[in-house]
Each structure stands twice: as C-alpha cells, then as structure tokens.
C-alpha cells in the first residue's frame, strides 16, 4: 500500500517472512533493497530474498553495535554474493581496523579484535565511566568481536571474543564449526560452545536441531566435521535438542546453552 522501497530486519524476521504461507498474496514489487543486521544473513536466505522480491537489486549486510549508532560496516548489493560471509567495508566517515591484544594493527588475513573510531561512535555510557573505559581506549571503540580483513578491505566477523574456545592452547571460533554443521543434510540449526575439559581446558560441544523427518547420530556429525575441520576443532560432544535458545533478534543465547550444559548434559 505504501510502496516501500527498502526493507530492514534481522535474519529471524526474513526467515519468518520467507516461510510464511500467505506472502505470495501481497505485491512486493516496490522493494528494491533489503538490509540485514543483528546477525549475519546466511547465503541461502540471501538467495531466497533475491528470488522473492522481483525488483530487488541486492541484499546489504550491515554490521555494527549500539555504541556505534549502530553501523560500522556495510556490504553493497553487488559484493554481498561475491564476498560470502563478509560484513563489508567500513563506512566512509569511519576508521576500522583489526588489532592484537596490545592494540597493534594486524595484517590482512590475521584474526584479532575489530576496533573503530568516528563521529558515530558514542562518547561513553551514561553515568558509567568504568564501563566506558572498558570499551573505549585511546579513542577507539573495542567491539569485542574477533574479525579479519582481506586484501580489499572487506571485514569478516569470526566470532565474539567472549565465545572463543581455547582447547589445548588453540583458539577455536564456534561460528566456523556451526557453518560446517549446518551444511549436513539432516541439520536444521546448530550452536557450538566450549565446555570444561580436564585435559584440554575446554572442548567443543554442539547443540543440533534436526530437520523434521530427518535423523542423525552423534558420531555421524563428528565424522562429518572431520572432513572440513582440523581435528582439534571438531565437536567432542553432540546433543540433539528441539530448539536453540535465541533472543527476539535471532541471536543465539550461548549463556543459556552453557548453563544447560552444566546442569543437564
């Protein structure tokens, strides 16, 4: 009715739209662009959006946080398919880089924390100077996200710093494992966490939701991962669950999974 041209939403919203049985009844020809935030939009969902909206010229992934009002990077319509899993380049008025624990810039391809500065970055948390010191250091906003940058300046979010698993001294990023597991033909959804391990410090545990009518065994999933991941990255435990706990924006609640893992599994 309003001839809306740009649609914005979290991945969960787009999934609801695409899976709703009555969407074909509506005229969506005015939509020319879709932007996605809050979490990375899976490639399959991007392709479905391009098919669903007849006049769309691409899907934009936007990455950011509230402290950056809220955008840090964006990937344009043309590059969103060419640079799979990238969150794009920094906004033109903003500086972004990947740094090590001593805040030194890292070369392309190396993983570190994504930091940024610019006019859109907050001055600080209201009446919380200590909290502000924790995220803004030397004028740079520390996002808490582990990332890498390629030779063309495109950023890739590897995982949340706090979600990183350290097993036998090796850094393991849950997102990498989740992206492998989700390609298994029987898997509908997956989430990975680290659990205490007396030998390695932490080990990998996967929570998996199976597709309706499909079946899989724990060892089958572990063996599947062996074909795509280094040995220390593959899950040591696999638990099949009816659903993955998420917030209203579709982000996985890893804290809940860790609590359940300690109490039940």
Number of C-alpha atoms within 10 A of each C-alpha: 7 5 10 12 14 12 13 16 14 19 22 18 14 20 15 10 14 15 9 10 9 9 12 10 7 8 12 18 14 16 17 18 20 22 20 22 21 17 19 17 22 12 13 8 15 21 13 13 20 17 11 16 18 14 15 20 15 21 26 24 27 25 25 18 14 10 19 20 12 15 18 28 22 23 23 18 17 12 17 20 17 9 14 12 17 26 28 26 22 21 14 9 10 17 16 20 23 25 21 14 8 6 17 11 16 16 15 16 14 14 19 25 24 26 25 20 20 17 11 16 21 16 13 16 13 8 8 9 10 10 12 16 13 10 18 20 12 9 13 18 24 19 19 16 20 23 24 24 24 13 9 9 14 19 28 23 21 21 19 16 16 10 19 18 23 17 20 13 10 12 12 23 22 22 19 15 22 19 14 17 27 17 13 16 12 18 19 16 20 23 22 26 25 25 19 14 12 8 9 13 14 19 23 24 22 24 23 26 18 21 14 9 6 10 11 15 10 15 13 11 20 18 12 15 21 15 11 14 14 9 11 16 21 24 25 15 17 18 14 17 12 11 13 19 15 13 9 10 14 16 16 17 13 18 12 13 20 17 11 11 16 11 8 7 9
